[in-house]
Amino acid sequence: MNDRSLSPVRASTRLLARPLASLAPLFSIAVALGLWELITRTNVVAATQVPPMSVTTRELWSLLQTGGFWSAVEGTLHGWGIGLAIAAGLGIPIGIALGSSEFAAAAFRVPIEFLRPIPSVALIPLLLLAVGPNFKSEVFLASFAAFWPLLVQTMYGVHDADPVALDTGRSFGLSPLERLYRITLPSAVPYIATGLRVSSSVSLILAFTAELFMGTPGLGRAINFAQNSGLSTQVYALSLATGFLGLALSLVFRQIERYALRWHPSQRPAVL
């Protein structure tokens, strides 16, 4: 069989693989929810401890029809968005500067390696004493946690620029700024996009954590209030809502990344 006869088979396989790939995440979610329902209905875990999935989703549906729920979502997104914007505004330029200079990278390696492993949650007691349980503390936690993935990814992206391309640009008389704009940054953009996607999830986690422990408005405070009121089903429903919110943000960033980087080989479909 020659290559010409194989091409229709390959084309049909690609067309079939695309919808299957898009449905794979939905399949895993359906399996997880089904296992949740099965475990609680068969009393592997008592329904008094973990409500069944069907009961939790009904509670979530009821919450979706209330203004208080959407106010909580808005509060969480507010802290998440500002924290991520601050992290991007600082992490990307600093990452470019450190990745472009071996001396600067070596000079700041010690403070970076000292600060980066510090869990952001460990800063909550310090923020309570220094700033108080307010929105500024939530934004600081979200931006501090989201800053490091962006910084490291940007540094790696800048450092991974093709040295042959840089030497070629230098031989053609391109200035350092032109080499940065024409060669280094296009090479680093996929790394920065990955850093943004990772930092988006981290910023959401820390915004939610700040709301949970500091009482700032958002889904975290709503869960804390439901737990203190003995509304266990509502606690699980709000937790489910938080998970779906994180999933939605991740999917949005993936779509933006695919569209913005459609020229990059990493976004091209694999050839079967």
PASEBA-1860 file (N, C-alpha, C; in nm, 3 decimals):
! residues 272
1> MNDRSLSP> 0.086/-0.120/0.000/0.000/0.000/0.000/0.089/0.124/0.000 ~ 0.064/0.215/-0.094/0.149/0.333/-0.105/0.101/0.444/-0.014 ~ 0.182/0.555/-0.007/0.150/0.667/0.081/0.023/0.738/0.038 ~ -0.004/0.734/-0.096/-0.122/0.805/-0.144/-0.251/0.740/-0.093 ~ -0.252/0.607/-0.081/-0.370/0.537/-0.031/-0.383/0.549/0.120 ~ -0.271/0.579/0.188/-0.277/0.594/0.333/-0.329/0.730/0.375 ~ -0.315/0.830/0.288/-0.350/0.966/0.328/-0.496/0.983/0.369 ~ -0.596/0.923/0.299/-0.733/0.936/0.347/-0.754/0.872/0.484
9> VRASTRLL> -0.685/0.761/0.508/-0.697/0.696/0.639/-0.642/0.786/0.749 ~ -0.526/0.846/0.720/-0.466/0.936/0.819/-0.555/1.057/0.843 ~ -0.612/1.111/0.737/-0.698/1.228/0.751/-0.821/1.196/0.836 ~ -0.883/1.080/0.810/-1.002/1.043/0.888/-0.966/1.015/1.033 ~ -0.845/0.959/1.055/-0.801/0.933/1.192/-0.781/1.062/1.268 ~ -0.725/1.163/1.201/-0.706/1.293/1.266/-0.840/1.356/1.300 ~ -0.935/1.350/1.206/-1.066/1.409/1.232/-1.136/1.341/1.348 ~ -1.116/1.209/1.363/-1.178/1.137/1.474/-1.106/1.165/1.605
17> ARPLASLA> -0.973/1.186/1.598/-0.895/1.206/1.720/-0.923/1.340/1.786 ~ -0.954/1.442/1.706/-0.975/1.575/1.763/-1.093/1.581/1.858 ~ -1.215/1.536/1.818/-1.325/1.538/1.916/-1.302/1.447/2.034 ~ -1.234/1.331/2.012/-1.206/1.242/2.125/-1.113/1.308/2.226 ~ -1.014/1.383/2.175/-0.921/1.453/2.264/-0.993/1.561/2.344 ~ -1.088/1.630/2.281/-1.162/1.735/2.352/-1.259/1.677/2.453 ~ -1.307/1.554/2.430/-1.401/1.491/2.523/-1.332/1.418/2.638 ~ -1.201/1.397/2.627/-1.129/1.322/2.731/-1.139/1.386/2.869
25> PLFSIAVA> -1.121/1.518/2.883/-1.137/1.577/3.017/-1.278/1.561/3.074 ~ -1.380/1.572/2.986/-1.518/1.554/3.033/-1.540/1.411/3.081 ~ -1.477/1.317/3.015/-1.489/1.177/3.055/-1.431/1.155/3.195 ~ -1.313/1.213/3.222/-1.250/1.194/3.353/-1.333/1.260/3.462 ~ -1.394/1.376/3.433/-1.480/1.442/3.531/-1.603/1.357/3.559 ~ -1.662/1.302/3.453/-1.781/1.217/3.470/-1.749/1.094/3.553 ~ -1.631/1.033/3.530/-1.592/0.915/3.606/-1.572/0.951/3.754 ~ -1.508/1.064/3.781/-1.485/1.105/3.919/-1.617/1.132/3.992
33> LGLWELIT> -1.710/1.200/3.924/-1.839/1.228/3.986/-1.918/1.099/4.007 ~ -1.908/1.007/3.909/-1.977/0.879/3.924/-1.923/0.798/4.041 ~ -1.792/0.796/4.058/-1.733/0.726/4.172/-1.776/0.789/4.304 ~ -1.784/0.919/4.306/-1.830/0.989/4.426/-1.971/0.944/4.463 ~ -2.059/0.939/4.364/-2.197/0.895/4.390/-2.201/0.749/4.436 ~ -2.121/0.666/4.372/-2.121/0.523/4.404/-2.070/0.498/4.546 ~ -1.963/0.567/4.585/-1.903/0.546/4.717/-2.000/0.586/4.827 ~ -2.072/0.696/4.808/-2.163/0.741/4.912/-2.292/0.658/4.914
41> RTNVVAAT> -2.340/0.616/4.798/-2.465/0.540/4.793/-2.446/0.397/4.845 ~ -2.325/0.344/4.833/-2.298/0.208/4.884/-2.245/0.209/5.027 ~ -2.246/0.326/5.090/-2.204/0.343/5.230/-2.057/0.306/5.254 ~ -1.976/0.313/5.150/-1.832/0.303/5.173/-1.787/0.421/5.257 ~ -1.844/0.538/5.227/-1.830/0.657/5.311/-1.972/0.698/5.349 ~ -1.994/0.720/5.475/-2.129/0.753/5.522/-2.177/0.885/5.461 ~ -2.305/0.885/5.420/-2.362/1.006/5.360/-2.368/1.121/5.459 ~ -2.362/1.091/5.590/-2.360/1.198/5.690/-2.226/1.270/5.692
49> QVPPMSVT> -2.122/1.201/5.646/-1.989/1.263/5.641/-1.964/1.331/5.507 ~ -1.998/1.262/5.398/-1.983/1.317/5.263/-2.116/1.301/5.191 ~ -2.184/1.410/5.157/-2.313/1.398/5.089/-2.294/1.341/4.949 ~ -2.391/1.269/4.897/-2.379/1.213/4.761/-2.361/1.324/4.657 ~ -2.303/1.285/4.547/-2.277/1.381/4.441/-2.406/1.445/4.391 ~ -2.512/1.365/4.377/-2.638/1.419/4.326/-2.696/1.523/4.420 ~ -2.684/1.499/4.551/-2.733/1.596/4.649/-2.650/1.723/4.644 ~ -2.519/1.707/4.629/-2.429/1.822/4.627/-2.453/1.907/4.503
57> TRELWSLL> -2.471/1.843/4.388/-2.495/1.919/4.265/-2.629/1.991/4.269 ~ -2.730/1.931/4.335/-2.858/2.001/4.350/-2.840/2.124/4.437 ~ -2.760/2.111/4.542/-2.732/2.225/4.628/-2.657/2.333/4.552 ~ -2.562/2.290/4.468/-2.488/2.386/4.387/-2.579/2.458/4.289 ~ -2.673/2.384/4.230/-2.769/2.445/4.139/-2.854/2.550/4.210 ~ -2.892/2.520/4.332/-2.969/2.618/4.410/-2.885/2.743/4.440 ~ -2.756/2.721/4.470/-2.668/2.835/4.498/-2.648/2.922/4.374 ~ -2.643/2.858/4.257/-2.623/2.933/4.134/-2.735/3.033/4.108
65> QTGGFWSA> -2.848/3.014/4.170/-2.963/3.102/4.149/-2.973/3.210/4.256 ~ -2.869/3.225/4.337/-2.869/3.327/4.442/-2.765/3.434/4.412 ~ -2.795/3.557/4.452/-2.701/3.666/4.431/-2.579/3.657/4.521 ~ -2.597/3.598/4.641/-2.484/3.586/4.732/-2.373/3.500/4.676 ~ -2.410/3.394/4.604/-2.309/3.306/4.545/-2.227/3.382/4.442 ~ -2.292/3.456/4.354/-2.219/3.527/4.249/-2.138/3.642/4.306 ~ -2.183/3.700/4.416/-2.101/3.801/4.484/-1.973/3.739/4.538 ~ -1.985/3.615/4.592/-1.867/3.545/4.641/-1.771/3.512/4.527
73> VEGTLHGW> -1.825/3.467/4.413/-1.741/3.438/4.297/-1.671/3.566/4.250 ~ -1.745/3.676/4.247/-1.686/3.803/4.205/-1.572/3.845/4.299 ~ -1.593/3.825/4.430/-1.488/3.860/4.525/-1.362/3.777/4.504 ~ -1.378/3.647/4.480/-1.262/3.561/4.456/-1.191/3.600/4.326 ~ -1.268/3.624/4.220/-1.208/3.663/4.093/-1.139/3.799/4.103 ~ -1.191/3.886/4.186/-1.129/4.018/4.205/-0.987/4.002/4.262 ~ -0.978/3.926/4.372/-0.847/3.903/4.432/-0.754/3.826/4.339 ~ -0.809/3.725/4.270/-0.729/3.646/4.176/-0.675/3.733/4.064
81> GIGLAIAA> -0.760/3.816/4.004/-0.720/3.895/3.888/-0.614/3.999/3.922 ~ -0.632/4.070/4.033/-0.535/4.172/4.071/-0.402/4.106/4.110 ~ -0.411/3.996/4.183/-0.288/3.925/4.222/-0.211/3.876/4.101 ~ -0.281/3.819/4.002/-0.215/3.769/3.882/-0.158/3.883/3.800 ~ -0.229/3.995/3.792/-0.180/4.110/3.716/-0.052/4.167/3.777 ~ -0.048/4.176/3.910/0.072/4.226/3.976/0.188/4.130/3.955 ~ 0.160/3.999/3.966/0.265/3.900/3.945/0.320/3.907/3.803 ~ 0.232/3.923/3.704/0.278/3.933/3.566/0.355/4.062/3.542
89> GLGIPIGI> 0.305/4.172/3.600/0.371/4.301/3.581/0.511/4.306/3.640 ~ 0.536/4.224/3.742/0.669/4.220/3.804/0.751/4.101/3.753 ~ 0.689/3.983/3.746/0.763/3.862/3.715/0.818/3.858/3.574 ~ 0.740/3.904/3.475/0.787/3.896/3.336/0.904/3.991/3.310 ~ 0.894/4.121/3.344/1.010/4.209/3.319/1.135/4.168/3.398 ~ 1.116/4.129/3.525/1.233/4.088/3.604/1.291/3.959/3.548 ~ 1.206/3.866/3.505/1.255/3.743/3.444/1.332/3.769/3.317 ~ 1.286/3.864/3.236/1.358/3.898/3.113/1.495/3.957/3.147
97> ALGSSEFA> 1.497/4.046/3.248/1.623/4.109/3.286/1.722/4.007/3.341 ~ 1.675/3.918/3.428/1.765/3.819/3.487/1.806/3.713/3.386 ~ 1.714/3.675/3.297/1.749/3.576/3.197/1.843/3.627/3.090 ~ 1.848/3.760/3.071/1.934/3.819/2.968/2.075/3.844/3.017 ~ 2.097/3.837/3.148/2.229/3.869/3.203/2.274/3.759/3.298 ~ 2.385/3.697/3.267/2.440/3.594/3.354/2.481/3.654/3.488 ~ 2.535/3.776/3.485/2.576/3.841/3.609/2.457/3.868/3.699 ~ 2.348/3.922/3.642/2.229/3.952/3.722/2.167/3.824/3.777
105> AAAFRVPI> 2.164/3.717/3.696/2.108/3.590/3.743/2.189/3.535/3.859 ~ 2.322/3.543/3.848/2.407/3.495/3.957/2.393/3.581/4.081 ~ 2.378/3.713/4.062/2.369/3.805/4.176/2.241/3.785/4.256 ~ 2.132/3.752/4.186/2.002/3.741/4.255/1.962/3.596/4.280 ~ 2.049/3.502/4.251/2.014/3.361/4.270/1.986/3.329/4.417 ~ 2.068/3.383/4.507/2.052/3.352/4.650/1.919/3.404/4.705 ~ 1.885/3.534/4.687/1.754/3.578/4.739/1.635/3.507/4.675 ~ 1.648/3.473/4.546/1.538/3.402/4.480/1.520/3.263/4.540
113> EFLRPIPS> 1.631/3.190/4.557/1.623/3.056/4.613/1.585/3.058/4.760 ~ 1.606/3.170/4.827/1.564/3.183/4.966/1.414/3.210/4.978 ~ 1.362/3.298/4.893/1.222/3.340/4.904/1.126/3.243/4.835 ~ 1.171/3.182/4.726/1.079/3.100/4.646/1.022/2.981/4.722 ~ 1.099/2.910/4.806/1.039/2.793/4.874/0.947/2.828/4.990 ~ 0.940/2.956/5.030/0.856/2.992/5.144/0.709/2.970/5.107 ~ 0.637/2.886/5.180/0.493/2.868/5.149/0.418/2.999/5.173 ~ 0.337/3.037/5.078/0.263/3.163/5.091/0.169/3.160/5.210
121> VALIPLLL> 0.116/3.041/5.242/0.025/3.030/5.357/0.097/3.067/5.487 ~ 0.228/3.043/5.492/0.304/3.074/5.614/0.311/3.224/5.639 ~ 0.280/3.305/5.538/0.284/3.450/5.555/0.155/3.506/5.614 ~ 0.053/3.422/5.627/-0.076/3.472/5.676/-0.064/3.533/5.816 ~ 0.001/3.466/5.915/0.014/3.530/6.047/0.087/3.664/6.043 ~ 0.190/3.673/5.959/0.264/3.800/5.947/0.176/3.909/5.887 ~ 0.098/3.872/5.785/0.011/3.971/5.723/-0.100/4.015/5.818 ~ -0.150/3.923/5.898/-0.253/3.960/5.995/-0.201/4.063/6.094
129> LAVGPNFK> -0.074/4.049/6.132/-0.015/4.143/6.226/0.022/4.275/6.159 ~ 0.077/4.266/6.037/0.130/4.386/5.972/0.025/4.465/5.896 ~ -0.066/4.396/5.827/-0.163/4.463/5.740/-0.305/4.448/5.790 ~ -0.335/4.330/5.847/-0.471/4.304/5.893/-0.546/4.215/5.796 ~ -0.660/4.161/5.838/-0.738/4.071/5.752/-0.821/4.150/5.650 ~ -0.757/4.200/5.547/-0.827/4.281/5.449/-0.788/4.239/5.308 ~ -0.842/4.311/5.212/-0.821/4.276/5.071/-0.675/4.289/5.029 ~ -0.603/4.384/5.088/-0.461/4.401/5.055/-0.382/4.274/5.088
137> SEVFLASF> -0.414/4.211/5.200/-0.345/4.087/5.237/-0.374/3.976/5.137 ~ -0.500/3.968/5.093/-0.535/3.866/4.993/-0.459/3.887/4.863 ~ -0.452/4.012/4.816/-0.381/4.042/4.692/-0.232/4.013/4.707 ~ -0.176/4.046/4.823/-0.033/4.019/4.844/-0.006/3.870/4.837 ~ -0.087/3.790/4.904/-0.066/3.645/4.901/-0.078/3.590/4.759 ~ -0.182/3.633/4.687/-0.203/3.583/4.552/-0.089/3.623/4.459 ~ -0.044/3.748/4.468/0.063/3.795/4.381/0.197/3.733/4.419 ~ 0.223/3.716/4.549/0.350/3.657/4.594/0.362/3.513/4.543
145> AAFWPLLV> 0.255/3.437/4.554/0.259/3.297/4.510/0.268/3.285/4.358 ~ 0.196/3.373/4.286/0.194/3.365/4.141/0.319/3.423/4.077 ~ 0.394/3.502/4.152/0.513/3.568/4.098/0.622/3.468/4.060 ~ 0.643/3.366/4.143/0.759/3.278/4.124/0.750/3.189/4.000 ~ 0.636/3.125/3.971/0.631/3.048/3.845/0.655/3.134/3.721 ~ 0.601/3.256/3.723/0.621/3.345/3.609/0.767/3.387/3.597 ~ 0.829/3.419/3.708/0.969/3.461/3.706/1.058/3.350/3.652 ~ 1.042/3.230/3.706/1.128/3.119/3.667/1.104/3.080/3.521
153> QTMYGVHD> 0.979/3.072/3.478/0.949/3.036/3.340/1.004/3.140/3.242 ~ 0.992/3.267/3.277/1.044/3.372/3.189/1.195/3.365/3.180 ~ 1.261/3.343/3.294/1.407/3.328/3.292/1.450/3.211/3.204 ~ 1.384/3.097/3.219/1.416/2.981/3.138/1.392/3.009/2.989 ~ 1.282/3.076/2.960/1.250/3.106/2.820/1.353/3.197/2.756 ~ 1.393/3.301/2.828/1.494/3.393/2.774/1.628/3.322/2.760 ~ 1.662/3.242/2.859/1.791/3.172/2.856/1.794/3.064/2.747 ~ 1.677/3.016/2.704/1.670/2.907/2.607/1.671/2.956/2.462
161> ADPVALDT> 1.688/3.087/2.444/1.692/3.140/2.308/1.809/3.077/2.232 ~ 1.787/3.050/2.103/1.886/2.983/2.020/2.013/3.068/2.009 ~ 2.127/3.018/2.058/2.250/3.098/2.049/2.295/3.123/1.906 ~ 2.265/3.030/1.814/2.301/3.050/1.674/2.223/3.168/1.617 ~ 2.092/3.175/1.650/2.010/3.287/1.603/2.060/3.419/1.662 ~ 2.100/3.416/1.789/2.152/3.538/1.852/2.283/3.581/1.787 ~ 2.370/3.486/1.759/2.496/3.519/1.692/2.472/3.571/1.551 ~ 2.373/3.513/1.484/2.339/3.560/1.349/2.288/3.704/1.354
169> GRSFGLSP> 2.200/3.731/1.450/2.150/3.868/1.465/2.261/3.966/1.499 ~ 2.355/3.921/1.581/2.468/4.007/1.616/2.556/4.035/1.494 ~ 2.575/3.932/1.412/2.658/3.950/1.292/2.591/4.041/1.190 ~ 2.458/4.048/1.193/2.386/4.137/1.103/2.372/4.278/1.160 ~ 2.433/4.301/1.273/2.436/4.435/1.330/2.314/4.473/1.411 ~ 2.237/4.375/1.456/2.121/4.407/1.541/2.169/4.451/1.678 ~ 2.106/4.554/1.731/2.139/4.601/1.865/2.088/4.503/1.969 ~ 2.137/4.510/2.094/2.084/4.419/2.200/1.933/4.428/2.216
177> LERLYRIT> 1.879/4.550/2.203/1.734/4.565/2.215/1.662/4.499/2.099 ~ 1.717/4.511/1.980/1.655/4.446/1.863/1.665/4.294/1.872 ~ 1.777/4.243/1.922/1.790/4.098/1.939/1.691/4.047/2.043 ~ 1.669/4.128/2.147/1.570/4.089/2.249/1.431/4.083/2.188 ~ 1.396/4.184/2.109/1.261/4.194/2.053/1.236/4.093/1.942 ~ 1.338/4.071/1.856/1.318/3.989/1.737/1.349/3.841/1.759 ~ 1.437/3.810/1.853/1.482/3.672/1.868/1.447/3.615/2.005 ~ 1.488/3.685/2.111/1.475/3.630/2.246/1.329/3.620/2.290
185> LPSAVPYI> 1.254/3.728/2.275/1.116/3.726/2.324/1.027/3.626/2.249 ~ 1.034/3.617/2.114/0.954/3.512/2.049/0.988/3.372/2.098 ~ 1.116/3.350/2.133/1.154/3.219/2.187/1.100/3.198/2.327 ~ 1.088/3.308/2.404/1.045/3.296/2.544/0.894/3.298/2.561 ~ 0.819/3.342/2.461/0.674/3.357/2.476/0.604/3.227/2.516 ~ 0.636/3.110/2.459/0.570/2.987/2.506/0.596/2.958/2.654 ~ 0.717/2.986/2.702/0.746/2.967/2.843/0.663/3.063/2.928 ~ 0.654/3.188/2.884/0.577/3.287/2.959/0.429/3.248/2.962
193> ATGLRVSS> 0.377/3.198/2.849/0.237/3.155/2.845/0.212/3.041/2.943 ~ 0.304/2.946/2.950/0.291/2.837/3.049/0.297/2.892/3.190 ~ 0.388/2.986/3.214/0.397/3.048/3.346/0.269/3.119/3.385 ~ 0.207/3.187/3.290/0.080/3.255/3.319/-0.029/3.156/3.355 ~ -0.034/3.045/3.282/-0.137/2.944/3.311/-0.117/2.883/3.450 ~ 0.007/2.851/3.483/0.036/2.795/3.616/0.009/2.898/3.725 ~ 0.053/3.022/3.701/0.035/3.127/3.801/-0.112/3.161/3.822 ~ -0.193/3.143/3.716/-0.337/3.166/3.730/-0.397/3.072/3.834
201> SVSLILAF> -0.361/2.944/3.827/-0.412/2.847/3.926/-0.359/2.877/4.066 ~ -0.231/2.913/4.075/-0.172/2.942/4.205/-0.236/3.065/4.267 ~ -0.259/3.168/4.186/-0.322/3.290/4.236/-0.464/3.262/4.287 ~ -0.538/3.177/4.217/-0.673/3.141/4.262/-0.668/3.067/4.395 ~ -0.574/2.974/4.408/-0.562/2.896/4.532/-0.535/2.988/4.650 ~ -0.443/3.083/4.633/-0.406/3.169/4.744/-0.513/3.275/4.773 ~ -0.583/3.321/4.671/-0.695/3.412/4.696/-0.803/3.341/4.777 ~ -0.832/3.217/4.740/-0.930/3.137/4.814/-0.883/3.111/4.958
209> TAELFMGT> -0.755/3.079/4.975/-0.701/3.051/5.108/-0.708/3.174/5.196 ~ -0.677/3.290/5.140/-0.686/3.414/5.218/-0.828/3.440/5.263 ~ -0.924/3.413/5.176/-1.064/3.432/5.213/-1.104/3.334/5.323 ~ -1.051/3.214/5.315/-1.087/3.111/5.413/-1.034/3.144/5.552 ~ -0.911/3.194/5.559/-0.848/3.217/5.689/-0.856/3.362/5.737 ~ -0.872/3.456/5.644/-0.876/3.597/5.683/-1.016/3.655/5.681 ~ -1.108/3.586/5.616/-1.245/3.635/5.613/-1.272/3.743/5.512 ~ -1.184/3.760/5.412/-1.212/3.857/5.306/-1.321/3.801/5.215
217> PGLGRAIN> -1.401/3.888/5.151/-1.515/3.840/5.073/-1.475/3.748/4.959 ~ -1.548/3.638/4.945/-1.522/3.545/4.837/-1.573/3.406/4.870 ~ -1.539/3.311/4.786/-1.585/3.173/4.806/-1.527/3.112/4.932 ~ -1.403/3.148/4.966/-1.342/3.095/5.089/-1.421/3.134/5.212 ~ -1.461/3.260/5.221/-1.540/3.303/5.336/-1.677/3.238/5.336 ~ -1.735/3.217/5.217/-1.865/3.151/5.209/-1.855/3.008/5.260 ~ -1.747/2.938/5.228/-1.728/2.801/5.279/-1.709/2.803/5.429 ~ -1.632/2.898/5.477/-1.609/2.908/5.621/-1.740/2.934/5.695
225> FAQNSGLS> -1.824/3.020/5.640/-1.954/3.050/5.702/-2.044/2.927/5.699 ~ -2.046/2.854/5.588/-2.130/2.734/5.578/-2.083/2.627/5.677 ~ -1.952/2.613/5.693/-1.899/2.514/5.786/-1.936/2.549/5.930 ~ -1.922/2.675/5.966/-1.956/2.717/6.102/-2.106/2.707/6.129 ~ -2.186/2.712/6.024/-2.332/2.701/6.039/-2.381/2.557/6.032 ~ -2.290/2.462/6.012/-2.328/2.322/6.004/-2.391/2.282/5.873 ~ -2.370/2.362/5.767/-2.428/2.332/5.635/-2.327/2.252/5.554 ~ -2.313/2.124/5.586/-2.208/2.042/5.524/-2.229/2.027/5.373
233> TQVYALSL> -2.353/2.011/5.330/-2.378/1.996/5.187/-2.339/2.122/5.111 ~ -2.363/2.237/5.171/-2.325/2.363/5.108/-2.173/2.378/5.102 ~ -2.104/2.326/5.202/-1.958/2.330/5.201/-1.905/2.255/5.080 ~ -1.958/2.134/5.056/-1.914/2.055/4.942/-1.956/2.119/4.810 ~ -2.073/2.179/4.808/-2.120/2.245/4.686/-2.030/2.364/4.650 ~ -1.993/2.442/4.750/-1.905/2.556/4.725/-1.764/2.511/4.687 ~ -1.719/2.401/4.747/-1.589/2.345/4.709/-1.591/2.299/4.564 ~ -1.702/2.235/4.525/-1.717/2.192/4.386/-1.717/2.312/4.292
241> ATGFLGLA> -1.784/2.418/4.333/-1.788/2.539/4.252/-1.649/2.599/4.236 ~ -1.570/2.596/4.342/-1.434/2.649/4.335/-1.349/2.567/4.239 ~ -1.365/2.434/4.243/-1.292/2.348/4.150/-1.330/2.375/4.005 ~ -1.460/2.391/3.979/-1.503/2.419/3.843/-1.456/2.558/3.797 ~ -1.449/2.652/3.891/-1.397/2.785/3.857/-1.250/2.776/3.814 ~ -1.173/2.701/3.889/-1.032/2.682/3.852/-1.018/2.613/3.717 ~ -1.103/2.512/3.692/-1.100/2.442/3.563/-1.135/2.537/3.450 ~ -1.237/2.621/3.471/-1.278/2.714/3.366/-1.166/2.814/3.334
249> LSLVFRQI> -1.099/2.865/3.437/-0.990/2.959/3.414/-0.875/2.893/3.339 ~ -0.845/2.768/3.376/-0.739/2.695/3.307/-0.772/2.675/3.160 ~ -0.897/2.639/3.130/-0.937/2.619/2.991/-0.932/2.749/2.912 ~ -0.971/2.860/2.976/-0.966/2.990/2.909/-0.821/3.025/2.874 ~ -0.730/3.004/2.969/-0.590/3.035/2.943/-0.532/2.944/2.836 ~ -0.574/2.818/2.835/-0.526/2.727/2.730/-0.572/2.773/2.592 ~ -0.697/2.816/2.581/-0.748/2.863/2.452/-0.677/2.990/2.407 ~ -0.653/3.081/2.502/-0.579/3.203/2.468/-0.438/3.168/2.422
257> ERYALRWH> -0.376/3.073/2.493/-0.240/3.031/2.457/-0.238/2.969/2.317 ~ -0.335/2.885/2.286/-0.339/2.822/2.153/-0.360/2.925/2.043 ~ -0.444/3.025/2.071/-0.469/3.127/1.969/-0.349/3.218/1.952 ~ -0.292/3.264/2.065/-0.180/3.357/2.057/-0.054/3.292/2.001 ~ -0.038/3.161/2.025/0.082/3.091/1.981/0.052/2.994/1.866 ~ -0.049/3.026/1.786/-0.083/2.935/1.676/0.031/2.923/1.575 ~ 0.124/3.019/1.575/0.240/3.015/1.487/0.350/2.924/1.540 ~ 0.341/2.885/1.667/0.450/2.809/1.730/0.430/2.658/1.705
265> PSQRPAVL> 0.540/2.585/1.685/0.527/2.439/1.659/0.458/2.362/1.772 ~ 0.467/2.411/1.895/0.405/2.340/2.007/0.254/2.335/1.998 ~ 0.193/2.428/1.921/0.048/2.434/1.911/-0.005/2.367/1.785 ~ 0.084/2.309/1.706/0.038/2.240/1.586/-0.005/2.098/1.620 ~ -0.110/2.049/1.554/-0.155/1.911/1.582/-0.048/1.810/1.546 ~ -0.040/1.706/1.626/0.058/1.601/1.600/0.021/1.525/1.473 ~ 0.123/1.487/1.397/0.102/1.411/1.273/0.101/1.262/1.308 ~ -0.006/1.194/1.274/-0.018/1.052/1.305/0.051/0.968/1.197
END
